[in-house]
Amino acid sequence: MSHQKADFIVIGAGIGGASLAYWLSQSARVIMLEREAQPGYHSTGRSAALFMESYGPAQVRALTRASLDFFNNPPASFCEHPLLSPRGAFVFGGIGQEAELDAHEASVRETSSPCERLSAAEAVEFLPVLRRELVIGGVLEKDAADIDVDALLQGFLRSARKNGSSTVFGVDITSIQHSGGVWQVDTSQGSYQAQVVVNAAGAWADLVAQMAGAMPVGLVPKRRSAFIFTPPEGIPSAHWPLFLDVTQSFYIKPDAGMLLGSPCNEDPVLPHDVQAEELDIAIAIDNIQRFTTLQIRRPSHVWAGLRSFVADGELVGGFDGHLPGFFWAAGQGGYGIQSAPAAGKYYADVLLGKAAANAYAGFGFDPARISPARFQS
């Protein structure tokens, strides 16, 4: 049997695999193996697509801030349109949630993201669909922005191909073996060899690790449901920010002339082509209609995506502590897209043996806090 050889094999062509492959391909030969017929099928393509510096745990926020320059100034020919467009994010509190709203405001201000605290009256003037009798005020994060996810993902993949790397779609992996300093990945479409395998398999990352003989990190895929519904007549909504209550019982975001809603659910599931549950949608609609005057009769479209977490909620990135040449790029939760440029660059620098440890120290990034070693004894 013939073997296709590369410097690196990346398992997974979602935003995690694509971003690091882009950076790696500038000085190395990369083969990406993707089980689906298209990239970003399970998580990347089902994202709410928001850049929000205050969103996520500490290391995610650091890498998100470190990604901002790339989003604002992508390389020439990377994409045809800006990757970010103005949106804003507004988190409001209900009666009795003053402490939670104070804590959220403090978290936003820690990131240096411009924000403004609005009173109850100001909140309702800003978003007239909020119920005045229930809302105590809110925090507006002005620099939150919409991300053109498809342009970002395709930019990474297209640029990697231009650099000589390749992606194989519709691949079923049958075995992953290490011998003589070389990894061999056998698949339904042939065998591939490289000195390093990168595990960017998203919700399947622990399963891929076990195939390779690595200790799992306790990754838990979680379902997040969403739906599209018609905005209210007579009230312009296209300019609204993404808005949600401080306990995250729902969020709403304008989307191509419609409104996107979600119950913000995180339901543990096995990795699969996840679908929305009717109960999730019903709960979101009930919460939305409780806090706002919006009336949702029938969503026009419903779906769900997978967001995969480890116990502390941070990313999992770095070489495995026990298997030589096995590298983790997983555990992205719901933050993988907004942190992808910097995370991919950091991972690539480590893989290429560059001095990467302090690359983003100025943003508060600590590589040890995302290392797989924290879960592997």
C-alpha angles and dihedrals in degrees: 000000000000120000127213109219132207140158091248135018113205115197107208132033100211120115092287096054094037095051096051091041088055092056094040093050091064089075107008143048112256132187117193119202116202124184094205128069091244135033122259094015102147108033113357094053094047098051128126084232102221129148106212119163094202094052119107138010123316101276092044090052090050093052091043091056089045089054096056096088091054091050092050096040111028117176118276112277091014092114139352098228136034114284092218131048127182117273115135128206127241124195115190132189131221129217110305094018099100093117093050091049091048090052092050092050091051090050092052093048090051089064092053089237110149110252140167130209112224126200121230092265092047091048093054092045089051093046107022094189092069115103108246094206092060105036122084097182141288150228121249116206099200101191097054107121143189114255121217091225096181092051090049095048095043091045091057093046096043093048092048090052091050087054091056102265125126142209125215114202131200092032123160110198113219101177143359116202136173122209134153093359093305130106118217119197114193116201144168087266100047139284129303130196134198139144091242132041119197116207105213094145097132112208089006095054096107091049091051089049092052091050088055093047096254126139111254120242097218097260113183119196111214129196119236115188128204140175142188123233140172118270120235118277117251095016115096109227107166091093095051118118121233102276134192141160118262093248089054098235089146144347133205128202131177110247125184095321093320134078125253116211134186138178089222087233123171105193115173112237140161114264108273143117092297124210130198118263118228091229092056091054093045091052091051093049091050092051093046092051091046095056099031141037091240114126116208113193102167128352112232093216136009131191143150138219138197123252112184123208140181122211098276095040095237128121122273110226133152144056117317112255095227109028117066114228095011112124129189125218101164146103095074095155108188094323105073098105099048092047097038102103095053096035091051092048092049092048092048092050091052092047092050093048095247123149096266104145096097099028094114101021089120088065092051096260117158114185092203090064093062098037117123087226090081088071099036120076 
